[in-house]
Amino acid sequence: QVQLVESGGGLVRPGGSLRLSCAPSGRIFNIYRMGWYRRAPGKQRELVAGTTSGGGTNYADFVKGRFTISRDKAKNTVYLQMNSLKPEDTAVYYCNQYPVPFDYWGQGTQVTVSS
């Protein structure tokens, strides 16, 4: 079984910051290959950022320079630091395996950017 629990979302004004956390557990193919995805209303789910088994990171073009994905190995937790948030960042954010996610998705955490 795989457990995906996201937290840290909330309501912020444009230009604000949030840090999301993901605590995966259970039988995961590769715990070091984790990513953040998001789904905005009326749109398909899309990749935001991901980590690779070699320690690298990948980002969608629309978040480069603003978001940072990181991992705390001791806590077995993946983070997404989001700065300079824009209204178009409003979405439900999910964590899952990267680059190929599991069919199972958690509940996600809501991020709303509005003035």
PyMOL commands that set and color helices and strands:
alter all, ss='L'
color gray80, all
select helices_A, chain A and resi 61-63+87-89
alter helices_A, ss='H'
color red, helices_A
select strands_A, chain A and resi 2-3+6-7+10-12+18-22+25-26+34-39+46-51+57-59+67-72+77-82+91-97+109-113
alter strands_A, ss='S'
color yellow, strands_A
deselect
rebuild
show_as cartoon
